[in-house]
Amino acid sequence: MAIVKMKRLRLLALRPDREELLRRLQSLGCVEIREPAIDLSDPAWAGLGKPEASGLEKAREQSLLLDGALDTLRRYAPAKDGLFARRPEVTERELFDEGVYAQGLDSARRVMEAEQALAAKTAERAKLLTQKASLEPWSCLDAPLDEEGTAAVPVHFCSVPVKTDFAALEAAVDQDAGLAQLVRAGSDRELQYFLLVCHHSAVSACYEAMRPFGASRVTLRGWTGTAAENIALLDNRIAALEREEAECKAALTALGEERSVLRRCVDRAAQEISREENKSRLIDTDAAFVLDGWLPAENGQAVEKLLGGFNCAWEMAEPTPEEYPQVPIKLKNNPVTGPFNVITEMYAMPAYDTVDPNPLMAPFFIIFFGFMMNDIGYGLLMVLGTLFFLMKARPKGSMRDMMTMFFMCGIASTFWGCLTGGFFGDFLPKLFDLTGIAAGVSGYHDASGAFVWFWKPVFTPINDIILVMVGAMAMGVVQVFTGMAVSVSLKVRHGQVLDAVTQEMAWWCILIGAAIAICGSAVAGMPAGLGTAGLVILVLGAVLLLAGNLIRAKGLGGITGFVGDVYNGVSGYFSDILSYLRLMALMMAGSIIASVFNTLGSVFGLVPFIIVAVIGNVLNLVLNLLGCYVHTMRLQCLEFFGRFYQDGGKLFRPLAVETKYVDILKEEI
């Protein structure tokens, strides 16, 4: 349960062995390749260069092709995997099988070709439908669409807004132009359409008369024959396209059988991209290449065994203190504390020469979350829900860690619920009162005889507010002091003993002495002299704090530093401990909201009570999950980590086989 010790790997190997060596390192999964600290523009390094990027480009193109094919199948041939379908298991040899990969790429091309053909036919059909819609207003006319009339009597296709009074339009044309006739066609939602047949001498007069009505000429170029004839042709072509689209969709549906191969190939392409990206960090010559990277010290023998099979030279060395900022961070924890890596990674990785916060944070996180949730029903739902998800879906990475973390928090919620008697709030008391069997339940009853629980609760959030408040602040004091103890340990390890004594230890004396002095003077029945002992301890702490400031800054600077430390320390510790009152607030809020929903439902009878209680408690559970998670995170990241945590580390990301759709059975390749 610590930060894993790392070693630096420097490797010089022959270029013909590069691909196989990288593949074997990827299978081993414990070496992170870094960019060597070499300036290739320096003439001293002439002859060195970077590997070609063509392999990476090819791998990315193949990945895009495979992902596109899978996305297409999701639309046209949805998988029937189910929410908790188990991922297939394959060996690395099967994952990297070239024949399967070639088959997957071929299937992906066929899927994309079918999708492109379908898209082209769909686009063409949409275009024809648009053309048909533009011809339908003219379908009642027998005149060909390319009709232009004669030199003496031209024919014009025209339109006016749909709200135009066509009779008034005809009257205006007849009055102002004469020698003209308007032949009404059809209309759509925006326009009315008509033919203008007039003597060539009256054309200008007709348009002048129609201008106030918003008339304009319609161009129907490229059409021959009547509108009805062209619509019939369009209908035939549209029907043919619909049949062709159905055939394309059927072909895509049939290609859905290739989904498993495509998924495996997507994972294979991801490995190719990862390996090519790592290869781009190497330094090449015509005959050899240089690799610079990091690996866990515990994997040193496995890497040496692998490298022994190649004609190469290598060096493994412990990092120097100057290299600590470059060392990648890997956290090694047990099954209880390991899932909390997800919290640490969201915050920031610790520096290499510091402490892994997970073993310290995990018990506080679990206890605080359970304290705020404090309900047997909610806790059991969390336990059963996360356990079912873990067993059925077999999630990986952060999702697995998150579910495992909520599983443990569910156990803590159940434990605190047993102490407070909460089961979906006060669901059982309300249920037993409504059914009239409360008096017959062999369990605990309050003074009025109403059923409360099967055993007497140790405390309840609503009735024991002071106890809950004191308990929340006490847990805060424990965590703050734990953070201070870790800080002392780190300072002693790094030779900063004076700082540890005159800072954290001094504040221990001040805080503990103040608490003892207050209890000795304000609490009845305390031993005589307890208050005096507390004052002595407090003064000792103040002297240590002052001495530390005088040593670090002589004279007046030490005095002002001491005053500033006292002010900042008192306000800081006081506000930090008060922050833990959010534990009390969340505990009470969850209990009160559940009780409100249960009470509202019980007003209307048994059936409405069950309906309202189920809906209300589901909403309350969701809100509590979010609230408890966020506020527990806040307490860890601010009040706890702020005492000792030194960030700046970079997450260890080795070249490894990481898959999405399949699980890997490890074997030598």
C-alpha positions in Angstrom: 0.0 0.0 0.0 2.4 2.6 -1.2 3.9 4.3 -4.2 5.6 1.7 -6.3 9.3 2.0 -6.6 10.4 2.6 -10.2 13.5 2.0 -12.2 14.7 3.8 -15.3 15.3 1.7 -18.4 17.8 2.7 -21.1 17.9 0.3 -24.1 20.0 0.0 -27.2 18.8 -2.6 -29.7 19.0 -3.5 -33.4 16.4 -1.9 -35.6 15.2 -5.2 -37.2 14.2 -6.3 -33.8 12.2 -3.1 -33.1 8.7 -4.3 -34.0 8.9 -7.7 -32.2 10.5 -6.1 -29.1 7.8 -3.5 -28.9 5.1 -6.2 -29.3 6.6 -8.2 -26.5 6.9 -5.2 -24.2 3.2 -4.4 -25.0 2.3 -8.0 -24.0 4.3 -7.7 -20.8 2.6 -4.3 -20.1 5.0 -2.8 -17.5 7.2 -0.4 -19.4 6.4 3.2 -20.1 8.3 4.7 -23.0 9.4 8.3 -22.6 11.0 10.8 -25.0 14.8 10.7 -24.5 16.3 14.0 -23.4 18.1 14.5 -26.7 18.1 17.6 -28.9 18.1 16.1 -32.4 18.8 19.5 -33.9 22.2 19.5 -32.1 25.0 18.6 -34.7 26.5 16.3 -32.0 23.5 14.0 -32.6 23.7 14.0 -36.3 22.5 10.7 -37.8 19.8 10.2 -35.1 16.1 10.6 -36.0 12.6 9.7 -35.3 10.8 6.6 -36.7 8.5 7.2 -39.7 4.9 8.1 -38.8 3.4 6.1 -41.7 2.6 3.2 -39.5 0.7 5.4 -37.0 -1.3 7.1 -39.8 -2.2 3.7 -41.2 -3.3 2.4 -37.8 -5.5 5.4 -37.2 -7.1 5.1 -40.7 -7.9 1.5 -40.0 -9.3 2.4 -36.6 -11.5 5.1 -38.1 -12.7 2.6 -40.7 -13.6 -0.1 -38.1 -15.2 2.4 -35.7 -17.3 3.8 -38.6 -18.4 0.3 -39.5 -19.5 -0.4 -35.9 -21.4 2.9 -35.7 -23.2 2.1 -38.9 -24.2 -1.4 -37.7 -25.4 0.2 -34.4 -27.9 2.2 -36.6 -29.0 -0.5 -39.1 -28.4 -3.7 -37.2 -28.6 -3.0 -33.5 -26.9 -5.6 -31.2 -29.0 -7.6 -28.9 -26.3 -7.9 -26.2 -28.3 -6.7 -23.3 -27.1 -4.3 -20.6 -24.9 -6.8 -18.8 -23.7 -9.0 -21.7 -20.3 -10.6 -20.9 -17.4 -9.7 -23.1 -15.8 -12.6 -25.0 -12.4 -13.9 -23.9 -9.6 -14.2 -26.4 -5.9 -14.8 -26.1 -3.4 -12.3 -27.3 -2.5 -14.6 -30.1 -6.1 -14.5 -31.3 -6.3 -10.8 -30.8 -3.3 -10.2 -33.1 -4.2 -12.8 -35.6 -3.6 -11.3 -39.1 -6.2 -13.3 -40.8 -9.0 -12.2 -38.5 -7.8 -8.6 -38.8 -7.8 -8.7 -42.6 -11.3 -10.2 -42.4 -12.5 -7.5 -40.1 -11.0 -4.7 -42.3 -12.7 -6.3 -45.4 -16.0 -6.5 -43.5 -15.7 -2.9 -42.4 -15.1 -1.8 -46.0 -18.2 -3.7 -47.1 -20.2 -2.1 -44.4 -19.0 1.4 -45.3 -19.6 0.8 -49.0 -23.2 -0.4 -48.3 -23.7 2.6 -46.1 -22.4 5.0 -48.8 -24.6 3.4 -51.4 -27.6 3.7 -49.1 -26.7 7.4 -48.4 -26.4 8.1 -52.1 -29.8 6.5 -52.9 -31.4 8.3 -49.9 -30.0 11.6 -51.2 -31.2 10.9 -54.7 -34.7 10.0 -53.5 -34.9 13.1 -51.4 -33.9 15.1 -54.5 -36.6 13.4 -56.6 -39.2 14.0 -53.9 -38.3 17.7 -54.0 -38.7 17.8 -57.7 -42.0 16.0 -57.5 -43.2 18.5 -54.9 -42.3 21.4 -57.3 -44.3 19.7 -60.2 -47.4 18.8 -58.3 -49.0 22.3 -58.5 -48.9 22.0 -62.3 -50.2 18.4 -62.5 -53.8 19.5 -63.4 -52.6 21.2 -66.6 -52.3 19.5 -70.0 -49.7 22.0 -71.2 -46.1 20.6 -71.5 -43.7 22.1 -69.0 -41.5 23.3 -71.9 -44.4 25.1 -73.6 -43.3 28.6 -74.7 -46.3 29.4 -77.0 -45.7 31.2 -80.3 -44.0 34.3 -81.3 -47.4 36.1 -81.4 -48.9 34.5 -78.3 -46.2 33.5 -75.7 -47.0 31.3 -72.6 -45.5 32.1 -69.2 -45.5 30.0 -66.1 -46.1 32.3 -63.1 -46.9 32.4 -59.4 -48.3 34.7 -56.7 -48.5 34.5 -52.9 -51.0 31.9 -51.7 -53.2 34.6 -50.0 -53.6 36.6 -53.2 -57.2 37.1 -54.5 -56.9 35.4 -57.9 -60.1 36.9 -59.2 -58.8 40.4 -58.4 -55.6 39.5 -60.2 -57.5 38.4 -63.3 -59.6 41.6 -63.2 -56.5 43.8 -63.0 -54.9 42.0 -65.9 -58.0 42.2 -68.0 -58.5 45.9 -67.2 -54.9 47.1 -67.7 -53.6 44.8 -70.4 -56.4 42.9 -72.2 -55.5 40.3 -74.9 -54.5 38.0 -72.0 -55.8 35.0 -70.1 -54.8 33.5 -66.8 -55.1 29.7 -66.5 -55.0 28.7 -62.8 -53.0 25.6 -61.9 -52.6 24.5 -58.3 -51.0 25.8 -55.1 -48.8 24.8 -52.2 -48.4 26.3 -48.7 -46.8 29.5 -50.0 -47.7 30.1 -53.6 -50.5 29.9 -56.2 -49.4 28.9 -59.7 -50.9 29.8 -63.1 -50.3 30.2 -66.8 -50.2 33.6 -68.4 -51.3 33.4 -72.1 -51.2 36.8 -73.8 -50.4 38.6 -77.1 -46.8 39.5 -77.3 -47.7 43.2 -77.3 -49.4 42.9 -74.0 -46.7 41.1 -72.0 -45.2 44.2 -70.4 -48.7 45.5 -69.5 -49.7 42.2 -68.0 -46.6 42.1 -65.7 -47.1 45.7 -64.8 -50.7 44.9 -63.8 -49.6 41.8 -61.8 -46.7 43.6 -60.0 -48.9 44.9 -57.0 -50.0 41.3 -56.4 -46.4 40.0 -56.0 -46.4 37.9 -59.2 -43.2 36.4 -60.6 -42.3 34.2 -63.4 -41.5 30.5 -62.7 -38.7 28.8 -64.5 -39.2 25.1 -65.3 -36.0 24.3 -67.3 -35.0 20.8 -68.1 -38.5 19.3 -68.2 -40.4 18.0 -71.2 -43.9 16.7 -71.3 -46.7 17.5 -68.9 -46.3 17.7 -65.1 -48.4 14.6 -64.7 -46.2 12.6 -67.0 -43.1 13.7 -65.2 -44.6 13.0 -61.8 -45.4 9.4 -63.0 -41.8 9.0 -64.1 -40.6 10.3 -60.8 -42.9 8.0 -58.9 -41.4 5.0 -60.7 -37.9 6.1 -60.0 -38.7 6.8 -56.3 -40.3 3.4 -55.9 -37.2 1.8 -57.5 -34.9 3.8 -55.1 -37.0 2.7 -52.1 -36.5 -0.9 -53.2 -32.8 -0.4 -53.6 -32.6 1.3 -50.2 -34.4 -1.7 -48.7 -31.8 -4.0 -50.3 -29.0 -1.9 -48.9 -30.5 -2.0 -45.4 -31.0 -5.7 -45.7 -27.3 -6.0 -46.7 -26.3 -4.0 -43.7 -28.5 -6.1 -41.4 -26.8 -9.2 -42.8 -23.4 -7.7 -42.1 -24.4 -7.4 -38.5 -23.1 -10.9 -38.1 -19.6 -9.5 -38.5 -20.0 -7.4 -35.4 -18.0 -9.7 -33.1 -15.1 -9.7 -35.6 -15.3 -5.9 -36.0 -15.2 -5.4 -32.3 -12.2 -7.6 -31.9 -10.5 -5.7 -34.7 -11.3 -2.4 -33.1 -9.4 -3.6 -30.0 -6.6 -4.8 -32.2 -6.4 -1.4 -34.0 -6.2 0.3 -30.6 -3.2 -1.8 -29.8 -1.6 -0.9 -33.1 -2.1 2.8 -32.4 -0.7 2.5 -28.9 2.4 0.7 -30.1 2.9 3.1 -33.0 2.5 6.1 -30.6 5.1 4.6 -28.3 7.4 3.9 -31.2 7.3 7.6 -32.2 9.1 8.3 -28.9 12.1 6.2 -29.8 15.4 7.5 -31.4 16.5 5.7 -34.6 19.6 5.2 -36.6 19.9 3.1 -39.8 20.9 0.1 -37.8 19.7 0.5 -34.2 17.3 2.4 -32.0 17.3 3.8 -28.5 14.5 3.4 -25.9 14.2 5.4 -22.7 11.5 4.6 -20.2 10.4 3.6 -16.7 9.2 0.3 -15.2 8.2 -0.8 -11.7 11.2 -2.3 -9.8 9.2 -5.4 -9.0 8.9 -6.1 -12.8 12.7 -5.8 -13.4 13.3 -9.5 -13.6 10.5 -10.1 -16.1 11.8 -7.3 -18.3 15.4 -8.6 -18.1 14.2 -12.1 -19.1 12.3 -10.6 -22.1 15.3 -8.5 -23.2 17.6 -11.5 -22.8 16.0 -13.0 -25.9 17.2 -10.1 -28.1 20.6 -8.9 -29.2 20.6 -5.6 -27.2 22.2 -3.7 -24.3 20.2 -2.2 -21.5 20.6 -0.5 -18.1 18.2 -0.3 -15.2 18.8 2.2 -12.5 17.1 3.7 -9.5 16.0 7.3 -10.1 18.1 10.0 -8.6 16.4 12.8 -6.5 16.9 15.1 -9.5 14.8 12.7 -11.6 12.0 12.3 -9.1 9.7 14.9 -10.9 10.0 12.8 -14.0 9.2 9.4 -12.4 5.7 8.2 -13.3 3.5 7.2 -10.4 1.9 3.8 -9.9 -0.1 3.2 -6.7 -0.1 -0.3 -5.3 -3.0 -1.1 -2.9 -5.1 -3.9 -1.6 -8.7 -4.7 -2.7 -10.1 -2.4 -0.1 -8.0 0.7 -0.8 -7.2 0.1 -4.5 -10.6 1.3 -5.8 -9.9 4.8 -4.2 -7.2 5.3 -6.9 -10.0 6.8 -8.9 -10.4 9.6 -6.3 -6.6 10.2 -6.2 -6.4 10.3 -10.0 -9.2 12.8 -10.3 -7.5 15.0 -7.7 -3.8 14.7 -8.7 -1.1 12.0 -8.5 1.2 12.3 -5.5 4.9 13.2 -6.0 7.2 10.2 -6.2 9.0 10.7 -2.8 5.8 11.3 -0.8 3.1 9.1 0.5 0.2 7.2 -1.1 -2.9 8.8 0.3 -5.3 5.9 -0.4 -4.8 3.7 2.6 -5.3 6.8 4.8 -8.2 8.2 2.9 -10.2 5.0 2.3 -11.5 4.4 5.9 -12.5 8.0 6.3 -14.2 8.1 2.9 -16.2 4.9 3.6 -17.1 6.0 7.2 -18.1 9.5 6.2 -20.2 8.4 3.2 -22.0 5.8 5.4 -22.5 8.3 8.1 -24.3 10.7 5.8 -26.4 8.0 4.0 -27.2 6.1 7.3 -30.0 4.0 6.0 -30.3 0.2 5.9 -32.5 0.2 2.8 -30.4 2.6 0.8 -27.2 0.8 1.9 -28.6 -2.6 0.8 -29.7 -1.2 -2.5 -26.2 0.1 -3.0 -24.6 -3.2 -2.1 -26.9 -5.4 -4.2 -26.9 -3.0 -7.2 -23.1 -2.6 -7.3 -22.5 -6.3 -6.7 -24.9 -7.2 -9.5 -23.2 -4.8 -11.9 -19.8 -6.0 -11.0 -20.7 -9.6 -11.5 -22.7 -9.2 -14.7 -21.1 -6.3 -16.6 -17.5 -7.0 -15.4 -16.5 -3.3 -15.8 -12.9 -2.3 -16.3 -10.7 0.5 -15.0 -12.3 3.5 -13.4 -15.8 2.1 -13.6 -14.8 -1.0 -11.8 -13.1 1.0 -9.1 -16.1 3.3 -8.7 -18.6 0.5 -8.4 -16.3 -1.3 -5.8 -16.0 1.9 -3.9 -19.8 2.4 -3.8 -20.2 -1.3 -2.7 -18.0 -0.6 0.4 -19.9 2.7 1.0 -23.1 0.7 0.8 -21.9 -1.6 3.6 -21.0 1.4 5.7 -24.4 3.0 5.0 -26.1 -0.2 6.2 -24.0 -0.3 9.4 -24.9 3.3 10.3 -28.5 2.6 9.4 -28.5 -0.2 12.0 -27.4 2.4 14.6 -30.0 5.0 13.6 -32.8 2.6 12.8 -33.3 4.1 9.3 -34.9 1.8 6.6 -36.0 4.1 3.8 -36.4 6.7 6.5 -39.3 5.7 8.7 -40.9 3.5 6.1 -41.5 0.5 8.4 -43.1 2.4 11.3 -45.5 4.1 8.8 -46.3 0.8 7.1 -47.0 -1.0 10.4 -49.1 1.8 11.6 -51.2 1.9 8.4 -51.7 -1.9 8.5 -52.6 -1.9 12.1 -50.0 -4.5 13.1 -47.6 -2.2 14.9 -48.9 -3.3 18.3 -48.2 -7.0 17.4 -44.6 -6.6 16.4 -42.2 -8.0 18.9 -39.7 -5.2 18.9 -39.0 -1.7 20.2 -41.8 0.8 20.7 -41.6 4.4 21.9 -43.4 5.8 24.9 -46.7 6.2 23.0 -46.6 2.5 21.9 -45.9 3.2 18.2 -43.6 0.8 16.5 -40.1 2.2 15.9 -37.8 -0.6 15.0 -36.9 -4.2 15.8 -34.2 -3.0 18.2 -33.7 0.3 20.0 -31.6 2.7 17.8 -28.4 4.0 19.4 -29.4 7.5 18.1 -31.6 9.1 15.5 -30.5 12.1 13.3 -33.7 14.1 14.0 -34.0 13.5 17.8 -30.2 13.6 18.7 -29.0 16.6 16.8 -26.3 17.6 19.4 -24.9 14.1 19.5 -24.7 13.9 15.7 -23.1 17.4 15.6 -20.5 16.4 18.2 -19.8 13.1 16.5 -19.3 14.8 13.1 -16.9 17.3 14.6 -15.1 14.5 16.4 -14.6 12.6 13.2 -13.3 15.8 11.7 -10.8 16.3 14.5 -9.5 12.7 14.0 -9.0 13.2 10.3 -7.3 16.6 10.6 -5.0 15.2 13.3 -4.3 12.2 11.0 -3.3 14.5 8.2 -1.0 16.4 10.6 0.6 13.1 11.7 1.3 12.2 8.1 2.8 15.6 7.5 5.1 15.0 10.6 6.2 11.7 9.2 7.1 13.1 5.8 9.0 16.0 7.4 11.0 13.7 9.6 11.7 11.4 6.6 13.1 14.4 4.7 15.1 15.6 7.6 12.8 18.5 8.5 12.5 17.6 12.2 12.6 21.2 13.4 9.7 22.1 11.1 7.7 19.1 12.3 8.2 20.0 16.0 7.6 23.7 15.7 4.6 23.5 13.4 2.3 20.3 13.5 3.5 19.2 17.0 3.2 22.7 18.3 -0.4 22.9 17.1 -1.1 19.5 18.6 -0.2 20.9 21.9 -2.2 24.1 21.4 -5.3 22.4 20.2 -5.2 19.5 22.7 -4.3 21.8 25.6 -7.1 24.2 24.7 -9.6 21.3 24.6 -8.4 20.0 28.0 -8.4 23.4 29.6 -12.0 24.1 28.4 -13.2 20.7 29.6 -11.5 21.1 33.0 -13.1 24.4 33.7 -16.5 24.1 31.9 -17.5 20.4 32.5 -18.6 19.4 35.9 -17.0 16.4 37.6 -13.6 16.7 35.9 -10.5 16.0 38.0 -9.0 19.0 39.8 -6.0 20.5 38.1 -7.2 19.3 34.6 -7.7 22.9 33.4 -4.3 23.9 34.7 -2.7 20.9 32.9 -4.4 21.9 29.7 -3.1 25.5 30.0 0.4 24.2 30.5 0.2 22.1 27.4 -1.3 25.0 25.4 1.6 27.3 26.5 4.1 24.7 25.6 2.7 24.6 22.1 2.7 28.4 21.8 6.4 28.4 22.9 7.3 25.8 20.3 5.4 27.8 17.6 7.2 31.0 18.7 10.6 29.3 18.8 10.1 28.0 15.3 9.3 31.5 13.9 12.3 33.0 15.8 14.6 30.4 14.3 13.4 30.9 10.8 13.2 34.7 11.0 15.2 36.6 13.6 13.8 39.5 15.6 10.6 41.3 14.6 10.1 39.0 11.6 9.8 36.1 14.0 7.3 37.9 16.2 5.1 38.9 13.3 5.4 35.4 11.8 4.2 34.0 15.1 1.2 36.3 15.3 0.3 35.4 11.7 0.6 31.7 12.4 -1.6 32.0 15.5 -4.3 33.9 13.6 -4.1 31.7 10.5 -3.9 28.5 12.5 -6.8 29.3 14.9 -9.1 30.4 12.0 -7.9 27.7 9.7 -8.3 24.7 12.1 -11.6 26.1 13.4 -13.1 26.5 9.9 -11.7 23.1 8.8 -13.3 21.3 11.7 -16.6 23.2 11.3 -16.6 21.9 7.6 -17.3 18.5 9.0 -20.7 19.7 10.1 -21.7 18.9 6.5 -21.7 15.3 7.7 -24.5 16.2 10.2 -26.3 18.2 7.6 -26.4 15.5 5.0 -27.4 12.9 7.5 -30.3 15.0 8.7 -31.3 16.0 5.2 -31.6 12.5 4.0 -33.6 11.3 7.0 -35.9 14.3 6.9 -36.6 14.0 3.1 -37.4 10.3 3.4 -39.7 11.0 6.4 -41.5 13.7 4.5 -42.2 11.5 1.5 -43.4 8.7 3.8 -45.6 11.0 5.8 -47.2 12.5 2.6 -48.0 9.1 1.3 -49.4 7.8 4.6 -52.1 10.6 4.6 -54.0 8.9 1.7 -53.9 5.3 2.7 -51.8 2.1 2.2 -51.6 1.9 -1.6 -50.9 5.7 -2.1 -48.4 5.4 0.7 -46.4 2.6 -1.0 -46.4 4.5 -4.4 -45.4 7.8 -2.9 -42.8 6.2 -0.6 -41.2 4.2 -3.5 -41.0 7.2 -5.8 -39.8 9.6 -3.1 -37.2 7.2 -1.7 -35.8 6.6 -5.1 -35.4 10.3 -5.7 -33.9 10.7 -2.2 -31.4 7.9 -2.9 -30.2 9.5 -6.1 -29.8 12.9 -4.4 -28.1 11.3 -1.5 -25.7 9.4 -3.7 -24.7 12.6 -5.4 -24.5 14.7 -2.3 -22.7 12.2 -0.1 -20.1 11.5 -2.9 -19.5 15.2 -3.6 -19.2 16.3 0.0 -17.1 13.3 1.1 -14.8 14.1 -1.9 -14.6 17.7 -0.7 -13.6 16.8 2.8 -10.8 14.5 1.5 -9.4 16.9 -1.1 -9.5 20.1 1.0 -9.5 19.4 4.7 -7.5 16.2 4.6 -5.1 16.4 1.6 -4.3 20.0 2.4 -2.5 18.8 5.5 0.2 16.7 3.9 -0.5 16.0 0.2 2.2 16.9 -2.3 1.0 16.5 -5.8 3.0 16.8 -9.1 3.3 13.2 -10.0 2.4 11.8 -13.5 0.3 8.7 -13.8 2.2 5.6 -14.9 1.0 4.7 -18.4 2.8 1.6 -19.7 2.7 0.2 -23.2 0.1 -2.5 -22.6 -2.7 -4.4 -24.2 -5.9 -2.5 -23.2 -9.2 -3.6 -24.7 -12.8 -2.4 -24.8 -14.8 -5.2 -26.3 -12.9 -8.4 -25.3 -11.1 -9.7 -22.2 -7.6 -10.9 -22.7 -6.4 -14.3 -21.5 -2.7 -13.8 -20.9 -0.2 -15.9 -22.8 3.2 -15.7 -24.4 3.1 -14.4 -28.0 
